[in-house]
Amino acid sequence: MKIVVVGDALVASSDLEKAAQELNVNEEVQVEKFEWYSDLSKEAFQEKILAIEKGGSEAVEIPAGICEALVDADILLVHIAPVSKKMIASAKKLRLIGASRGGMENVAVEAATERKIPVIHVIRNAEPVADFTVALMYAETRNIARAHLSIKNGRWDKGFSNDAYKTTLAKHTVGLIGLGYIGKLVAKRLNGLGVKVIAYDPFIDPKKLVDERLDIELKGLHEVFREADIISLHMRVTKETTNMINAELIGMMKPSAYLINTARAAVLDESALINALEAKQIAGAAIDVFWEEPIPSHSPLLTLDNITLTTHIAGDTIDAIPHSPYLLRDVINDYFEKGVSDMQVNLKS
């Protein structure tokens, strides 16, 4: 069996190679390695990541010679390197694509689906993002970051724009939009804190939530926005979800409610959020992802006193990314054993 792996500046090709060698394929494995900007610094590599997140798999260069290598390949494993339509078209024998990350912007999933090639991914930083999401709920509702900033600026502020609504997290109802792997981890943490959780996800089987011992009440999208005290977004970016959280939905939120986004900026209408915060239509927001990164110095978000901003660091821990090839290995081996996987993004029955 031939497996092609593509390393980059964040995930070593040697780790992907080792993970490939440990796949349960019951055949002798031949691994061919490629590099995709592996020589760049982490900071310089961010430009490549942003290009992919904005433009997808066709917006960046593919590794030289990879199409020729894919002609007789059985499996392709990458981190954030592009898996373009051209690459998939050249891979005549390909039977699996694996990506050791959560976002699928770098993979031409539709092209893979047309060829009936399963695409498996992992949420490499799911635990860190879930932790960070709950932390943002605390930071925004209890003004932790704002109090810190006031002291750093020589003040001792004790009054904030949400003073009329301040209470403990356990007295809030949290509404999750999307119950994928990260959404469920957030729910699990909130269950442990005694927080009521409601959620919208049209693809979730309620019985599965019971089997996973998650206390979540599924509701319609409008119901969640009307009833929740904190809305937390956990959706992928698709044609259907782009700007899905718009002025209409935000307008349904309580004046005392908060909006949290650690998913992708594109699922949230930027103007709608800014307008709601400027008008004090909602109590506040906390976001870790932006429509342009770094955030422009002229952004209205920087002038608001009812938002917590962080620099896209929700998943940034020292071990999440380097370990991701081995997490992908485990998920693929589980898929080989069971024939199905929650981490399969296409061709689900």
Phi, psi and chi 1 to 4 in degrees:
 res  aa     phi    psi   chi1   chi2   chi3   chi4
   1 MET       -  134.1  173.4  174.4  -71.7      -
   2 LYS  -103.2  127.0 -179.7  177.5  177.6  180.0
   3 ILE  -121.3  125.8  -58.0  177.8      -      -
   4 VAL   -99.9  131.3  172.9      -      -      -
   5 VAL  -123.8  146.7  -56.1      -      -      -
   6 VAL  -128.5  110.8 -172.5      -      -      -
   7 GLY   -86.2  169.7      -      -      -      -
   8 ASP  -149.1 -166.6   57.1   41.8      -      -
   9 ALA   -69.8  -14.5      -      -      -      -
  10 LEU  -108.8  -33.0  -61.6 -179.3      -      -
  11 VAL  -121.9  120.2  169.7      -      -      -
  12 ALA   -69.9  140.1      -      -      -      -
  13 SER   -62.8  -28.0   59.2      -      -      -
  14 SER   -65.6  -35.4   58.3      -      -      -
  15 ASP   -70.5  -40.6  -75.9  -36.1      -      -
  16 LEU   -64.7  -37.6  -76.0  164.7      -      -
  17 GLU   -62.9  -44.7  178.6 -177.1   25.9      -
  18 LYS   -63.7  -42.4 -174.4  175.6  179.7 -177.4
  19 ALA   -61.5  -40.3      -      -      -      -
  20 ALA   -62.6  -41.2      -      -      -      -
  21 GLN   -65.4  -22.0  -66.2  -76.8    4.2      -
  22 GLU   -99.0   10.7  -65.6  173.0   -5.5      -
  23 LEU   -74.6  141.5  -68.5  178.4      -      -
  24 ASN   -85.1   76.4  -62.6  -27.3      -      -
  25 VAL  -105.4   -7.0  -65.2      -      -      -
  26 ASN    56.8   30.8  -61.6  -41.9      -      -
  27 GLU  -142.1  160.5  -62.0  177.8   44.3      -
  28 GLU   -68.7  134.0 -176.6  178.8  -12.5      -
  29 VAL  -106.4  130.5  170.4      -      -      -
  30 GLN  -111.5  123.1  170.5 -160.9  -10.7      -
  31 VAL  -110.3  130.5  177.9      -      -      -
  32 GLU  -114.8  125.7 -172.5  167.0   -9.0      -
  33 LYS  -102.2  142.5  -67.4 -168.9  -67.5 -176.0
  34 PHE  -130.7  159.6  -73.7   83.0      -      -
  35 GLU  -120.3  143.6  -54.7  -67.3  -21.0      -
  36 TRP  -129.2   96.4 -168.5   69.3      -      -
  37 TYR    54.9   36.9  -64.9  105.3      -      -
  38 SER   -67.9  -17.6  -60.5      -      -      -
  39 ASP   -87.1   -4.2   57.0  -21.7      -      -
  40 LEU   -78.8  153.6  -67.7 -178.1      -      -
  41 SER   -70.4  162.0   67.2      -      -      -
  42 LYS   -57.6  -39.9 -177.4  177.7  178.1 -179.7
  43 GLU   -67.2  -45.0  -68.4   71.2   23.8      -
  44 ALA   -67.4  -33.6      -      -      -      -
  45 PHE   -67.2  -23.4 -168.4   61.7      -      -
  46 GLN   -58.0  -31.0  -72.1  -62.0  -39.7      -
  47 GLU   -64.2  -38.7  -66.5 -177.9   13.1      -
  48 LYS   -67.4  -40.3  -57.9  -61.0  178.2 -176.5
  49 ILE   -62.0  -45.2  -65.6  174.5      -      -
  50 LEU   -64.1  -37.8  -72.7  175.1      -      -
  51 ALA   -61.9  -41.3      -      -      -      -
  52 ILE   -69.7  -43.5  -83.3 -173.6      -      -
  53 GLU   -65.9  -28.6  -70.0 -173.4  -15.7      -
  54 LYS   -87.2  -40.5  -71.3 -179.2  178.7  179.7
  55 GLY  -112.3   -8.9      -      -      -      -
  56 GLY    82.0 -168.8      -      -      -      -
  57 SER   -68.3  -20.3   60.5      -      -      -
  58 GLU   -92.4   -2.8  -46.7  -56.9  -45.5      -
  59 ALA   -90.7   -4.9      -      -      -      -
  60 VAL  -131.7  167.2  -66.7      -      -      -
  61 GLU   -73.1  147.2  -51.0   88.5  -16.1      -
  62 ILE   -99.3  157.1   63.4  175.7      -      -
  63 PRO   -60.0  137.7  -23.8   34.5      -      -
  64 ALA   -61.6  132.9      -      -      -      -
  65 GLY    83.4   -1.3      -      -      -      -
  66 ILE   -73.1  -33.0 -164.0  165.6      -      -
  67 CYS   -62.3  -38.8  -72.6      -      -      -
  68 GLU   -66.1  -39.4  -68.2   76.5    9.4      -
  69 ALA   -68.6  -28.5      -      -      -      -
  70 LEU   -80.3  -11.7  -74.8  170.6      -      -
  71 VAL   -54.2  -41.6  168.9      -      -      -
  72 ASP  -116.0   21.5   59.1  -13.5      -      -
  73 ALA   -84.0  146.7      -      -      -      -
  74 ASP   -97.4  -35.8  -61.3  -75.8      -      -
  75 ILE  -136.4  143.2  -65.0  175.0      -      -
  76 LEU  -123.9  125.0  170.9   62.2      -      -
  77 LEU  -119.5  128.9  -57.8 -178.8      -      -
  78 VAL  -137.6  171.8  -57.0      -      -      -
  79 HIS  -103.7  -91.8  170.2 -127.5      -      -
  80 ILE  -110.7    2.8 -158.3  168.8      -      -
  81 ALA   -59.8  147.1      -      -      -      -
  82 PRO   -68.1  142.8   25.7  -35.0      -      -
  83 VAL  -119.6   89.9 -178.6      -      -      -
  84 SER   -85.2  170.4   68.0      -      -      -
  85 LYS   -59.8  -39.6  -65.5  175.3 -176.5  176.6
  86 LYS   -62.7  -42.3 -179.6  179.9  178.4 -178.5
  87 MET   -63.2  -44.7  -70.4  167.9   60.7      -
  88 ILE   -66.1  -38.5  -68.0  171.3      -      -
  89 ALA   -64.5  -31.8      -      -      -      -
  90 SER   -79.7  -17.4   68.5      -      -      -
  91 ALA   -89.2   83.5      -      -      -      -
  92 LYS   -67.7  -27.7  -54.1  -58.0 -178.1 -176.6
  93 LYS  -108.0    1.1  -66.2  175.4   54.6 -176.0
  94 LEU   -61.0  131.5 -159.6   64.0      -      -
  95 ARG  -123.3    0.5   43.7  177.3  157.4  154.0
  96 LEU  -164.1  137.8 -178.9   73.9      -      -
  97 ILE  -118.6  129.5  -63.6  169.0      -      -
  98 GLY  -121.7  135.6      -      -      -      -
  99 ALA  -126.9  127.5      -      -      -      -
 100 SER   -89.7   51.6   62.2      -      -      -
 101 ARG  -155.7  169.5   65.8 -171.4  -59.6  -98.5
 102 GLY   -85.1  -48.5      -      -      -      -
 103 GLY   -66.7  144.7      -      -      -      -
 104 MET  -111.6   19.8  -75.3  -75.8   92.6      -
 105 GLU   -62.5  -27.3  -62.0   92.4  -16.3      -
 106 ASN   -84.0   -4.7   61.0  -45.1      -      -
 107 VAL  -116.3  131.2  179.3      -      -      -
 108 ALA   -77.8   78.4      -      -      -      -
 109 VAL   -62.2  -39.6  175.9      -      -      -
 110 GLU   -62.2  -40.0  -71.1 -174.7    8.8      -
 111 ALA   -65.5  -39.0      -      -      -      -
 112 ALA   -65.6  -40.1      -      -      -      -
 113 THR   -63.9  -41.3  -57.3      -      -      -
 114 GLU   -59.5  -33.4  -71.2  173.3    5.1      -
 115 ARG   -88.4    1.3  -72.5  -84.0  -47.6  -78.9
 116 LYS    60.0   39.0  -66.0 -176.7  167.8   48.0
 117 ILE  -101.0  116.9  -58.5  169.5      -      -
 118 PRO   -63.4  142.4  -16.0   28.5      -      -
 119 VAL  -117.4  121.2  178.8      -      -      -
 120 ILE  -113.4  136.9  -56.9  -75.2      -      -
 121 HIS  -133.6  176.3   74.4  146.8      -      -
 122 VAL  -134.4  152.3  -65.0      -      -      -
 123 ILE   -93.0   85.8  -47.1  -62.9      -      -
 124 ARG   -60.5  -29.6   67.0 -172.6 -178.0 -157.9
 125 ASN  -119.5   31.9   49.8   10.7      -      -
 126 ALA   -60.4  -47.3      -      -      -      -
 127 GLU   -61.9  -48.7  -64.1  -80.1   -9.2      -
 128 PRO   -58.6  -41.5  -25.4   34.4      -      -
 129 VAL   -66.4  -40.4  172.1      -      -      -
 130 ALA   -62.2  -44.7      -      -      -      -
 131 ASP   -58.1  -47.1  -72.5  -16.2      -      -
 132 PHE   -64.9  -37.1 -159.9   89.0      -      -
 133 THR   -60.9  -47.2  -60.3      -      -      -
 134 VAL   -64.7  -37.4  177.0      -      -      -
 135 ALA   -61.7  -39.6      -      -      -      -
 136 LEU   -64.9  -34.2  -77.0 -176.5      -      -
 137 MET   -60.7  -45.2  -66.1  178.1 -170.9      -
 138 TYR   -65.2  -47.0  -81.3  115.1      -      -
 139 ALA   -59.4  -43.0      -      -      -      -
 140 GLU   -77.5  -45.0  175.9   56.9   27.7      -
 141 THR   -71.9  -26.5   61.8      -      -      -
 142 ARG  -110.7   10.6  -63.1  -59.3  -54.4  -81.9
 143 ASN    60.5   33.6  -56.7  -61.2      -      -
 144 ILE   -63.7  -50.5  -65.1  170.3      -      -
 145 ALA   -66.6  -38.2      -      -      -      -
 146 ARG   -66.8  -39.5  -78.9 -171.3  -80.1  -85.0
 147 ALA   -64.8  -41.7      -      -      -      -
 148 HIS   -59.2  -46.8  168.8   79.5      -      -
 149 LEU   -62.9  -38.6 -176.5   62.2      -      -
 150 SER   -63.5  -40.5   78.5      -      -      -
 151 ILE   -66.6  -42.7  -66.8  174.1      -      -
 152 LYS   -61.4  -28.2  -64.2  -76.1  -79.2 -172.3
 153 ASN   -94.4   14.5  -71.5  -26.8      -      -
 154 GLY    81.8   16.7      -      -      -      -
 155 ARG  -114.3  175.2  -56.2 -168.9  -51.8  -85.4
 156 TRP  -136.7   59.9 -166.6 -101.1      -      -
 157 ASP   -68.9  133.5  -65.0  -16.2      -      -
 158 LYS  -125.3   -6.2  -67.2  178.2   73.9   70.3
 159 GLY  -111.9  135.7      -      -      -      -
 160 PHE  -137.1  168.9  -57.8   96.2      -      -
 161 SER   -65.8  -19.8   63.0      -      -      -
 162 ASN  -102.3   19.5   64.9  -14.9      -      -
 163 ASP   -54.8  -33.8  -79.5   -8.5      -      -
 164 ALA   -70.9  -13.4      -      -      -      -
 165 TYR  -117.7   -1.1  -50.1  121.4      -      -
 166 LYS   -64.1  129.8  -76.8 -171.3  -61.9 -172.0
 167 THR  -158.9 -179.1 -173.6      -      -      -
 168 THR   -77.4  156.8   61.2      -      -      -
 169 LEU   -62.0  -35.9 -172.7   62.0      -      -
 170 ALA   -64.0  -18.2      -      -      -      -
 171 LYS   -91.3    0.3  -68.7 -176.3  178.9  177.2
 172 HIS   -95.5  153.0  -73.2   98.9      -      -
 173 THR  -102.5  123.6  -66.7      -      -      -
 174 VAL   -99.9  129.5  173.5      -      -      -
 175 GLY  -107.1  120.6      -      -      -      -
 176 LEU   -99.3  129.0  -55.8  177.5      -      -
 177 ILE  -104.5   99.1  -51.4  -59.1      -      -
 178 GLY   107.2  124.7      -      -      -      -
 179 LEU  -122.9   51.0  -84.5  177.9      -      -
 180 GLY   -77.7 -160.2      -      -      -      -
 181 TYR   -59.5  -46.5 -167.7   39.2      -      -
 182 ILE   -69.2  -43.6  -66.9  176.5      -      -
 183 GLY   -56.2  -40.9      -      -      -      -
 184 LYS   -67.9  -37.1  -71.9  178.7 -179.0  177.4
 185 LEU   -65.7  -37.6  -73.7  175.6      -      -
 186 VAL   -63.8  -44.4  172.0      -      -      -
 187 ALA   -59.9  -42.2      -      -      -      -
 188 LYS   -59.5  -43.2 -177.3  177.7  179.1  179.9
 189 ARG   -65.6  -42.2  -76.2  155.4  170.9   73.6
 190 LEU   -67.7  -37.7  -66.0  171.5      -      -
 191 ASN   -57.0  -43.3  -76.1  168.2      -      -
 192 GLY   -65.6  -25.8      -      -      -      -
 193 LEU   -91.2    2.4  -67.7  167.5      -      -
 194 GLY    76.5   24.0      -      -      -      -
 195 VAL   -94.1  134.4  178.3      -      -      -
 196 LYS   -70.8  131.8 -179.8  179.6  178.4 -179.5
 197 VAL  -121.3  127.0 -179.5      -      -      -
 198 ILE  -119.9  160.6   59.5  177.5      -      -
 199 ALA  -155.7  156.0      -      -      -      -
 200 TYR  -121.4  122.9  167.9   76.0      -      -
 201 ASP  -162.2  105.8 -169.3  -38.9      -      -
 202 PRO   -68.9   -8.6   25.7  -33.5      -      -
 203 PHE  -102.7    3.7  -55.1  104.8      -      -
 204 ILE   -94.7  134.4  -74.3  -67.2      -      -
 205 ASP   -85.8  117.4  179.8   -3.3      -      -
 206 PRO   -55.5  -33.1  -23.3   32.5      -      -
 207 LYS   -63.4  -33.9 -176.4  179.3 -179.2  -59.1
 208 LYS   -66.0  -34.9 -165.9  166.4 -174.1  179.8
 209 LEU   -64.1  -39.7  -62.9 -180.0      -      -
 210 VAL   -64.2  -44.4  175.1      -      -      -
 211 ASP   -60.9  -33.1  -67.0  -18.8      -      -
 212 GLU   -88.2    4.4  -65.2  177.5   28.9      -
 213 ARG    58.3   42.0  -61.9 -177.9 -179.7  179.3
 214 LEU  -105.0  130.9  -69.8  170.7      -      -
 215 ASP   -94.7   88.2 -173.9    5.3      -      -
 216 ILE  -134.4  131.0  -55.0  170.7      -      -
 217 GLU   -99.3  116.4 -174.3  177.9   -5.3      -
 218 LEU   -78.8  135.7  -66.8  175.2      -      -
 219 LYS  -140.8  172.2  -70.0  179.4  174.2  -79.7
 220 GLY   -71.9  160.8      -      -      -      -
 221 LEU   -58.1  -47.2 -178.4   61.8      -      -
 222 HIS   -66.3  -36.8  -69.5 -178.3      -      -
 223 GLU   -60.7  -44.8  -74.5 -179.0  -73.1      -
 224 VAL   -61.8  -44.1  173.3      -      -      -
 225 PHE   -67.9  -30.5  -89.6   82.5      -      -
 226 ARG   -78.7  -33.0  -70.5 -169.5 -177.5  106.1
 227 GLU   -96.3  -28.0  -63.6  177.5   18.7      -
 228 ALA   -76.0  146.5      -      -      -      -
 229 ASP   -89.5  -25.5  -59.7  -62.0      -      -
 230 ILE  -135.1  126.2  -60.5  172.0      -      -
 231 ILE  -104.6  127.2  -63.5  -76.1      -      -
 232 SER  -122.8  127.7 -171.7      -      -      -
 233 LEU   -94.0  132.6  -51.9 -178.6      -      -
 234 HIS  -145.3   52.5  -60.1  -76.5      -      -
 235 MET  -114.3  156.2  -45.3  107.9   76.9      -
 236 ARG   -78.0  160.8  -67.9 -161.3 -167.6  106.6
 237 VAL   -87.6  119.1  177.2      -      -      -
 238 THR  -135.3  177.7   65.0      -      -      -
 239 LYS   -59.0  -36.8  -69.4  178.0 -178.1  177.5
 240 GLU   -75.2  -31.7  -67.3   73.4   26.3      -
 241 THR   -95.6  -10.1   62.7      -      -      -
 242 THR   -62.0  123.1  -62.4      -      -      -
 243 ASN    58.1   23.5  -74.3  -30.9      -      -
 244 MET   -61.4  -38.6  172.8 -179.7  160.6      -
 245 ILE   -85.6   94.1  -49.1  -54.5      -      -
 246 ASN  -113.9 -172.7   54.9   21.1      -      -
 247 ALA   -61.2  -35.3      -      -      -      -
 248 GLU   -63.0  -47.5  179.2 -174.3    6.2      -
 249 LEU   -68.9  -44.1  -73.7  173.7      -      -
 250 ILE   -61.3  -33.7  -65.8  173.4      -      -
 251 GLY   -66.0  -18.4      -      -      -      -
 252 MET   -82.9  -13.4  -64.2  177.2 -174.8      -
 253 MET   -72.2  152.5  -65.9  171.6   65.2      -
 254 LYS   -65.6  151.5  -57.3  173.8 -175.4  177.5
 255 PRO   -61.3  -21.8  -20.8   31.3      -      -
 256 SER   -93.3    5.5   57.5      -      -      -
 257 ALA   -93.5  159.9      -      -      -      -
 258 TYR  -123.8  152.9  -57.9   85.8      -      -
 259 LEU  -120.1  127.8 -176.2   62.1      -      -
 260 ILE  -117.6  134.3  -48.1  -68.6      -      -
 261 ASN  -136.0  109.7 -169.7   13.1      -      -
 262 THR  -117.7   16.7   54.3      -      -      -
 263 ALA   -92.9  -98.6      -      -      -      -
 264 ARG  -135.7  143.0  -72.0  -75.1 -172.9  -94.4
 265 ALA   -61.4  -35.5      -      -      -      -
 266 ALA   -64.3  -18.5      -      -      -      -
 267 VAL   -76.9  -11.8  -57.0      -      -      -
 268 LEU  -116.4  130.4  175.4   59.8      -      -
 269 ASP   -73.2  112.5 -174.3  -47.4      -      -
 270 GLU   -59.8  -47.6 -178.2  179.7   15.6      -
 271 SER   -62.8  -39.3  -63.9      -      -      -
 272 ALA   -62.9  -41.8      -      -      -      -
 273 LEU   -64.7  -48.6  174.5   65.9      -      -
 274 ILE   -60.2  -45.1  -69.2  170.8      -      -
 275 ASN   -61.4  -41.1  -68.4  -20.8      -      -
 276 ALA   -66.4  -39.4      -      -      -      -
 277 LEU   -72.3  -40.6  -68.2  171.6      -      -
 278 GLU   -62.8  -37.2  -73.5  179.0  -22.6      -
 279 ALA   -85.1   -0.1      -      -      -      -
 280 LYS    56.1   34.3  -62.2  -66.7 -165.0  -72.2
 281 GLN   -68.7  -31.2 -178.0 -179.0  -28.4      -
 282 ILE  -125.8  166.2   59.5  176.1      -      -
 283 ALA   -72.0  -32.0      -      -      -      -
 284 GLY   172.4 -178.2      -      -      -      -
 285 ALA  -152.3  160.7      -      -      -      -
 286 ALA  -142.0  125.3      -      -      -      -
 287 ILE  -135.7  143.2   58.8  175.7      -      -
 288 ASP  -113.7   -3.8 -177.5   56.3      -      -
 289 VAL  -128.9  144.1  -71.6      -      -      -
 290 PHE  -134.3  159.3  -60.2   88.2      -      -
 291 TRP   -75.1  -23.2  -59.3  -94.6      -      -
 292 GLU  -142.2  128.4 -178.3  179.2  -13.4      -
 293 GLU  -125.4  132.8  -64.5 -177.3    8.9      -
 294 PRO   -61.7  157.6  -17.8   29.9      -      -
 295 ILE   -63.4  132.1 -173.5  169.2      -      -
 296 PRO   -63.0  147.1  -19.0   30.6      -      -
 297 SER   -65.0  -19.0   59.4      -      -      -
 298 HIS   -95.2    3.9   56.7   78.2      -      -
 299 SER   -63.7  132.9  171.7      -      -      -
 300 PRO   -59.8  -22.7  -21.1   31.3      -      -
 301 LEU   -58.9  -30.3  -67.1  170.2      -      -
 302 LEU   -73.8  -13.4  -60.3  175.8      -      -
 303 THR   -99.3   -5.4   67.3      -      -      -
 304 LEU   -85.5  145.6  -61.6  170.0      -      -
 305 ASP  -103.6   10.5   63.9   -4.9      -      -
 306 ASN  -130.1   37.6   53.2   -6.4      -      -
 307 ILE  -145.3  142.4 -170.9  167.8      -      -
 308 THR  -106.2  127.8  -62.4      -      -      -
 309 LEU  -117.5  133.7  -51.0  172.1      -      -
 310 THR  -131.0  160.0   54.2      -      -      -
 311 THR   -92.3   50.4   54.2      -      -      -
 312 HIS    55.2   54.0 -156.5  154.9      -      -
 313 ILE  -120.4   11.6   55.2  171.7      -      -
 314 ALA   -57.5  -36.7      -      -      -      -
 315 GLY  -102.5   11.8      -      -      -      -
 316 ASP   -89.9   85.9 -167.3    5.4      -      -
 317 THR  -121.7  164.2   58.7      -      -      -
 318 ILE   -70.2  -20.6   60.9  170.5      -      -
 319 ASP  -111.4  -14.2   51.5   -6.9      -      -
 320 ALA   -64.7  -50.5      -      -      -      -
 321 ILE   -72.3  -49.0  -66.4  177.2      -      -
 322 PRO   -59.4  -29.7  -24.0   34.4      -      -
 323 HIS   -82.5  -10.3 -177.1   67.0      -      -
 324 SER   -60.9  -34.2   63.7      -      -      -
 325 PRO   -61.2  -33.6  -26.0   36.5      -      -
 326 TYR   -78.2  -29.9  -55.0  104.4      -      -
 327 LEU   -66.5  -41.1 -177.4   59.0      -      -
 328 LEU   -62.9  -43.0  179.7   62.4      -      -
 329 ARG   -53.9  -47.1  170.3 -156.6   61.4 -163.2
 330 ASP   -65.0  -40.4  -66.0  -16.8      -      -
 331 VAL   -66.9  -42.2  169.0      -      -      -
 332 ILE   -66.5  -41.7  -68.6  175.8      -      -
 333 ASN   -62.5  -37.4  -78.4  -21.9      -      -
 334 ASP   -65.6  -38.2 -174.8   66.5      -      -
 335 TYR   -63.9  -42.1  169.4   74.8      -      -
 336 PHE   -61.4  -36.9  -74.6  156.4      -      -
 337 GLU   -74.2  -42.5 -179.9 -177.7  -13.8      -
 338 LYS   -99.5  -22.1  -61.4  176.7 -179.7  175.3
 339 GLY    82.5   -3.5      -      -      -      -
 340 VAL  -141.8  159.9  -65.1      -      -      -
 341 SER  -159.2  139.5  173.0      -      -      -
 342 ASP   -65.4  -19.6  -73.1  -18.6      -      -
 343 MET   -92.6    8.4  -64.9  -67.5  101.1      -
 344 GLN   -86.3  126.0 -176.3  176.5  -11.8      -
 345 VAL   -96.7   -6.4  -58.4      -      -      -
 346 ASN  -146.2  173.1   66.4  -18.4      -      -
 347 LEU    55.7   31.4  -58.9  173.1      -      -
 348 LYS   -81.2  142.6  -68.2 -175.3  177.4 -179.6
 349 SER   -81.8      -   57.5      -      -      -
